[in-house]
Every structure is written in C-alpha cells, then in structure tokens.
Amino acid sequence: MISRDIIRSLEDIIGTEGIHYGKEALLCYSYDATQIEHLPDLVIRPSSAEQISMILKIANKERIPVVPRGAGSGFSGGSIPLRGGIVLSLERMNSILELDEDNLIAVVEPGLVVGRFHRLVESKGLFYPPDPSSSDFCTIGGNVAENASGPRSVKYGGTRNYVLGLEAILPDGRVFKTGARTVKSVAGYDLTRLMVGSEGTLGVVTKITLRLLPLPEDISTMMVYFPGIDDAARAVSRII
C-alpha cells in the first residue's frame, strides 16, 4: 500500500490529473492481452522524461515496484503489476519529435501508436518495416520493450534492427542514453540492442531514434494453396 504522503509527493511532480488510484482506473491498467489481471496500487501517466526521473527516484527510495506500460497489447505479461505498486503508463508521451527525410531517421516518444507512425512516414515516401498485428493500437515503446516484429520481419527483421539509439531512465532516476544517429556505430558495448527486448526490466525508455527505409515501389499479395504443411514449409524455405 502506498502511503498518502508518497502520493502527495508524486502529485507535486505530475499534478492530480496524471495520477489515478480509483478502483475503475486501476482495473483499466491491470491486464494485458494475456487476460491475466493484477491490480496496481497507483497509475501514473507522465508527460516527460524529467517527470519519470523524479517518480523513479521516489519509487527507488521507498522500494515501490514500477511497471512501465504501453498499450497493454503484449502477450508476455510484461505490463502486469504482479506485485502491485505503480503502473507507469507512457500514453501521454506520443509525439514524433523529428523526421529527417534526408538521413532516413525519426525520433519518437514511446507512447506513439505504431500504425500512426506507419501512415505518416509512408506519406513522405518512407518505410518503417516492423508491423505487429496490433499496429493500429500498440505503441513503439512497447514494441521496443518486447522487440516486436510481425510478418514483414521475415524479409526486413524485427524492431531491434531499426532502433539506432535510445534515451531511458534507470531505476534510480538517472538519464541513460545509448546508440547514435548513424547506421554505422561500432564503438563500445551495444547497449541499445541490450535494452530492446528487455521488457522494461532495465529502465524506462523515453525517446527512440529509428532507422527508416525508402518506401517500396510496389507491394503485391499472393494466396497459394498447398496439398500439405510440409509442401508449404519447403516453399517458404526456397523463397527465403
């Protein structure tokens, strides 16, 4: 149970509009696509990295569990607050901060819906390949946390292949930056790839630098029938 004094300290950081502890609000953030449920003690919806840093400093000091959350569309259970504590929903941090068409780079916030990003970059003649089946409502931050992909990953690779750099907040509130704005970045440990797929266990991602591709000139879809599953599998292997 989180004390009223701690809640007041958190309200000083984020305001009363960004913090929720009513039963109805807690229920909305208690589950993901697995349908497993567990109520948090508190839901906080920050709007900046600075707010997240201050929230995590308090949570770290008071030993309060914190579970980052995107859209709750994952099937891993990573956004379920099994020990209660704070659900840190990043839904308000949903901006496209930069779109560099010349260098094929975008900088986005974690709460940006993937489908919205797809439509925007494609309107500019650009292409972001990762396409989870939940693209119309899942967020890029959640995709980074889960290293999500989709059918196009067979040809283009998953989310990890398109994340050039990250800004994240460590559990003690320190700001942590990884990667670069270039495709070639070979100095030191590849901490960006370590963060991608870590399911929020290493830090809270607050800014993501993504690599883009030129939009393919044509896209075709085929339906092919096979007499058996082995024949289909052999065909896929030969195509690849």
N, C-alpha and C positions, 0 to 999 in steps of 0.2 A: 504494500500500500504506500502510495506516495503522499507525503505529508502536505498539508495546506501551505506551510512556509515555503516548501520547494516549488509548489505550483505557483505561488506568488512571484518567486524569483524567475520562473520561466515566463510568466505573463509580462514581467518587466522587459524581457528580451523581445518577445514576439507580439505582445498585445493579446487582449482577450479573444479577438476574432480568429486567431491562429491556433488556439489550444482548445481541446474538447475532452470532456470527461463524463458527459451524459451517456446513459446506457445505450440509447439509439445510435449515437455516433460511434461508440466503441464497437458495437455489433458490425457496423459497416466496414471496419478495418480489422476484423477478427479472423478472416479466412482468405484463401486464395482459390485457384482453380481446382485444387485437390479436394475442396469442400471440408477439409479439416478446420476446426474452429477453436480459437482460444482468445479470450478477451484480454486486451491490454488494459493497463490502468489509466493510460493517457494517450491521446492522439495529438501530435503537434504537426502543423503544416507551415514550415519555414518558407521564406521567400528569398533568402540569400545565404551565401556561404558563411558570412560573418555570424548570422543567427545560429547556424548549425554548429559552428565552432564554440559559441558560448553555451549552447544547450549541452553539447557533449562534455564540456568541462564540468558542468554541474553534475551530469549523469555519472561521469567517471569518479568524481569526488564522492558522490552519495551511493555509488555501486548500484545504479539503476540500469537494468538491461535496456538496450536501444535496438530496435529492429527497423532498418530502412525499408521503405515500401515505394514501389512504382504504382502500377495499376492493379496489382494483385492478380495478374493473369497467369502466373507461373504454375508449373506442376511439380515443383521441387519442395514446396513448403517453406521456402526461404524467407517469406514475408510474414509468417505466422508467429505471433508473440507468445511462444510456448511458456515463457517464464513471466508473462505479464510485462510490466514496465512501460516503456514509451514506444509507440509506433511513430516513426518519423516519416511522414508522407511528403514526397517531393513533388506533388502535383502542381503546386503554385510556381515552381521553377521550370517553366515550359517554353522558354524563349529560344529563338535562333539568334545567337549573338553575332555571328559573322558568316557570310557566304562569299568565299573568294573563288570566283569563277575561273580566273586565270591560273591559279595554282591548285585547283581542284581540292579545296579544303573547306570544311564547315566547322564552326564552333557552336555547340548547342548546350542547353541545360538538360539535366537528366529527366525532367518531367515532360519533355516534348514527346507527343504521340508519334510513333514511327510512320504511320500512314500519312499524317500531315506533312512530315518531312519528305517522304517519297514524292508526294504531289508537288511540293514546292521545288525541289531540285530538278524534277523531270520537266517542269515548266521552263526551266533555264537550260534544258538540253543536257542535264547531268543525271547521274545514276548512283544510287546507294543500294547495293545488292541485297544485304540481309533482309529477309522477308518472312518473319514468323507468321504462322496462321492467324495470330491475334493482332496483326499490324494495325488494324483500324482502331484499336484501343490500348495496346501495350505501349510502354514508354521506352525511350532509348536507354535511360538509366537502368531500367530493369533488364533490357537486352544485354547491356554491358555486365551487369551483375551475374547473369546466367549464361553469358556467351551464347545467346540465342542465334538461331540461323533461319532455316526454312528450306524449301525445295531448291532455291537458287544456289544454296551453299555447295551443291554437288559440282557446279561449274566455277563459282566465284569464291567460295569459302564463307566462313561464318563471321560473326561480329568482330572477333579478335583480329581478323585480317584487315579491318578498316578503322581501328582505333589507333591514332597516331600518338595521342597524349591525353593525360587526364589531370584534373585538379580534384583532390579529395581531402576530406577532413579525417584525421586519425582519431582513434577513440579518446585520446586525451585533449582533443581540440586543436591540435596543431594542423596547419595547412601543409599539404603534401602535393608536389607537382612532379609529373613523370612525362617522359617522351619528348617529342619535338614536332615541329610543323613541316617536317620533310619526310619523304618516304625512306630515305637512307639515314638511319640514326643508329650507329653501332657502338657508341661509347658506353662502357659500363654495363651494369645489370639491366635487363629488360623488365623493369618494374611495371610497365604498362601492361604487358601480357600477364604478369602475375596478378594484377588487380582484376583483369577481365575474367569473369567466371568465378570470382571469389565469393559471390553471393552476399556481399555486404559484411563479411567477417573481418576484413582488413581496414575498412574505412568507408566513409560516405562520399560517393562521387558527386561533385558539384558542377563540373564543367568537363566537356568531352570534345576533343578535336578529332574529326573524322576525315578519312580519305574518301574522295569521290572518283567516279569514272565517267567518261563520256557516255551519254545515253546510246544504247544500241540502235542502229538504224531501223532494224526490223525485229519483230518478235512473232514467232509462229507457234501454234499449239497443235499437237497431234494426239489422236487417240488410236492406240494399237491394241489389237486383241491377240492373245497367245493361247495355245492349247493347254499350257500348264505353267506353274510358277517357275519351274527350272528353266523353261524356254525364255520367260521374261527376264529372269536374273542374268542369263547368258547374254541376252541382247543388251541389257544395261551395261554389263562389263565391256562388251565390244564397242559400244558407243563411247564410253569413257576412255 
